[in-house]
Amino acid sequence: MVPVLLRNCAPELIEQFVEVVTPISDYTYRWKLNTGSKKEKHERADLMAVTGKPILTIDFKTAKRYRKANKMPHQFRRAAWTDLTVEVYL
């Protein structure tokens, strides 16, 4: 599932830069970005056992700022919103 603020991105762009999407729970995903270099299996991080903080989390506040910055319609209603958290890791 692609978050609402990434739905307008070209799928090829997401496929090029997102190496792995790991569902953690309902509405929570971890994305491992493709840095351009392949790692050996023993060098790869286990996204189910991450101990560091993500470089970005997309939540209601982030989506609302994105909507305003891009002059998108006012269709975000907090009462009807369920946070979709996408944690992005390098």
Secondary structure, DSSP 8 states (H G I E B T S, - for coil): ---GGGTTS-HHHHHHHEEEEEEEETTEEEEEE--SS---GGGS--GGG--S--SEE--HHHHHHHHHHTT--S---GGG----EEEEE-
